[in-house]
């Protein structure tokens, strides 16, 4: 899969679908990589040009030394879309990917026509929460960090299930600097005011069993944008795209068609 060379790192990305098709960008969660979208991508319409990428410090992208700033993560997405000469994309961000989506829409509205905010918020948690998580990540084992994350993302589920073990393998591979660096970026981000100024088609997607970004928080964030829509996926945790990929893909496809982004 290709990389784009940005001023301070190489960013890994993938594309599927026709180059002249309507664009859907997918941005993943903290600690994960672009593979969490595999099951969703397999269910999306063939005429979509789907672009996925690994955040800095994740997957096959370069791993700068922690900490990271949200502004840098937004510039990464901006640089990728400029490199690919993309305009008027639908941008779907999950968790920290949703923060990047909001920030990029505020900064470069020419790049984003439609916003999909999945299992995310204008502000995720609070500074003291992230300070505790950063301290724990720096002092405890990587195995403990991965286990705690899985338990929070997939509550009341059997963690030995193959799809969850696949996510575990991704988390195991993620560099600690990438994980901790991104925690710092999330800790300092509050997009309530900027997001409330957006005027574009927006969909919020929440999960019934998401302890990280509960449904009410996702609904509140989507509602910051006038005319937004909201969809709740049941029997899913924080990674709704992994727990219920068919419903996720159908929800996104229906929304893109209803907004005229694709036929």
RATA-V143235 format. One record per run of one state. SS is the DSSP state (alpha for helix, beta for strand, coil for the rest). FROM is the first residue (numbers start at 1). LEN is the number of residues. If there is no record, write none. Layout:
# RATA-V143235
ss	from	len
SS	FROM	LEN
SS	FROM	LEN
This chain:
# RATA-V143235
ss	from	len
coil	1	2
beta	3	3
coil	6	4
beta	10	7
coil	17	6
beta	23	5
coil	28	6
alpha	34	8
coil	42	7
beta	49	5
coil	54	16
alpha	70	14
coil	84	5
beta	89	6
coil	95	1
alpha	96	12
coil	108	4
beta	112	7
coil	119	8
alpha	127	13
coil	140	2
alpha	142	12
coil	154	8
alpha	162	12
coil	174	2
alpha	176	12
coil	188	4
alpha	192	5
coil	197	4
beta	201	7
coil	208	7
alpha	215	8
coil	223	6
beta	229	5
coil	234	6
alpha	240	4
coil	244	1
alpha	245	14
coil	259	5
